[in-house]
């Protein structure tokens, strides 16, 4: 498990990720509140964090870390544990595929990252919905919510990537993937 | 990147989630409580932002509504002013037809006044087309204004009582008798002559009489302000009369049929 160019020693190594998590909770709360008032689905910064981890950690660790981020989202949301965890991890899995097959630069890669993350998350939701035999995810929900979440998350992705870089370090080089 | 290993890892994680969701595992509330201070700040900031935005939009709507209502208010004020003046004219006409003469031709507005410091003449917005003719008396409820001396199709000219060319027969009000002639004394008084035997005194009210056959009898002309001393050879008593109506402020007048 490596986080490149983040201080390997000293309090900053722990402090920055901790501050990042606090900022993640605060900003997501702010955005969700505003989005609720506007009656639209909020952009998912936890998912962006999972995607960011997929670009920075070794793949297996990235999946685990993304799962933990999703689990934090479940805890904060007060819902059933494991739902968002599986979703964020699913998103990270598809982002790992993007990381594997696309170069680490350019806007197309950025769009693909968000697209893969949203797609992976909602595929995981669908899998769990089928598993639970519930109507957790419905077709109208997919039609109304997923595009909004994708667009909102894509809009914030550029800015939030800088925050991730500050808190968790820059993206890994391609040779770190193996 | 070992995809098989990755898929196995994800499958394991998914399995954990499936078990957790199947058994409805919920995190203790105490865990969430640790983040409440952070989320409370977020909610407060978001609410303030939303309220600020709402206030901004609301203020714009209020300003737009205010401008619209001001416009409507101006229109209604104008309409109200018009109706008020119309009502005043009708009241004036009613008063005049009841107290002065029943045969009013109509109500006219003063549209011009003589610029001369000597002459006191008014131009009215009714003329021959409205039935106005020369020598018709012009009054307001307060008293006599003068008489028409010139008429065009749409305008007429009135010589006021204080004009030096004005002359009107007057008597004492209330059956006081006397028969005098009041002539204009610029800029704002009249000079009336009475027989020396008429018991006239300051403050007496003068009204029109039938002298000259122009004015209906009994229309208030003015009040005696001053009595000039009677000389040893004077046959007439001269008084200064203050007109009952200040022609400088009248806006609407009533034109009466002559006798």
Interface residues (C-beta under 8 A of the other chain):
Chain A: X22 X25 X26 X27 X28 X29 X30 X31 X33 X34 X37 X59 X60 X63 X64 X67 X74 X75 X76 X78 X79 X80 X81 X82 X83 X85 X86 X89 X90 X93 X96 X100 X124 X127 X128 X131 X132 X177 X178
Chain B: X1 X2 X5 X6 X7 X9 X10 X13 X14 X16 X17 X18 X19 X20 X21 X22 X24 X25 X26 X27 X29 X31 X32 X35 X38 X39 X41 X42 X43 X45 X46 X47 X49 X50
